[in-house]
Amino acid sequence: MRYHVLHIKTAFPEEWRKAVFDQMLCTIGVDTIDGEDYYLPSEIWEQKEKLIRATIGVEYHMDKSAQLISVEACPDENWNATWEAEHPMQELPLGVKIVPHCAFGAGHHETTSLIVDTLLTTDLSGKKVLDHGTGTGVLAIFAKRKGAAEVVAVDIDEKSVENAKENAELNGEKIEVLHSSSFNFQLSAFNLILANIHRNILIEYMPNYAASLQKGGELWISGFYEADCAPLQEAAEMQGLTLIQVLSRGEWQLMRYRKGEH
């Protein structure tokens, strides 16, 4: 596959703003970030060049917090093989093995490990679990290892879906992995929903999460900073979800919610 690399100089005063910027470019099509180098398939660059240039130019030119310095076409090579060579298989608790490919969530990032550690102390026997934004599938696999009767994993990125399927097979776990940009699950379908995604996406999907939880079911969300907790709390309360725990690791947060019995 052909790739382009965008050299983007960033100077954000707060780390969370850099995370939002990176997430925005990932949503557009960037799939690998290495320092100030942002890699995306050449096909996407050719389709969305004007959008990317305009987005960076309009939103960030005033304070120069992000500047597109140059764009280069990379030599054609097997990028997935290069990534695998630099990111070997990860061995995690409960015998879980993860090959990360280019997807987020091999198990060691603070947001992922927060949820993994919480899963390790949770009995999910007989429960139905949804992992929304599954990435490598690591959280879905841990949920299955902790006794979940059924696990559904979904991601908007096709490469992540393929990676999650491979990791589920590698670990011998039966997980339904779906490629979807929408949220079309039945009402009261899940006992537990896991979502390790950007704050704005969590807020957008909060009504869907609440509707798809069974009474007494829980929503665990991560992927955000302490400053993001207030708007997330407001969105959750509007859907009748009760905050039962907040955990922190570094600057990252995990919030656990429960849907009322009535």
C-alpha angles and dihedrals in degrees: 000000000000117000138193124206121213115206104211122180110211130191107172116170091215128041094225090062090056089051091052091048092050091047091051091054091045088054089053093050113282108136104177130039120191111176105297094346115099115193125201135160112276090234091061092046091051091049098042106028094116092047093050094046092046094047094052093041098048100040102037110025097092098063094021090230088145126023127177102225101176145339124220135183109233124222111268108260143138099280095179091055090049091050092048091051090054095039109042125190113298120223113210137175120298089033092287114160122196129190101196102198105175096320126109122248115052088161105263103082111103094246093050095044091049090060094039092053090049091049090052090064095043128089108217097175110157094359128134113227135191122201106197112198093014100181105178091002092246096136093045090052093050090049089055091047089054091060106270110163093212132014126189119192123191135182137173092219116081093208091055090051091053091046092049091051091050092049092047089053091044089056095042093241125141107226129160106230117193133191107216142138092199135064109236106157128138122262114270091004101139140052092199133022120193119196121174098175142120117296097247092053091049091053092047093052098039093103090051093049092051093047094049095049121094117232107281090020123134137232118205115193131183140152099096145087132251090262088062095056097085097057090042090051091051092050092048094048090052087060095049096255119147121216110233103168143008120198128184136201115179106316093333126100139207119199122192120202133184128207113230122252092233 
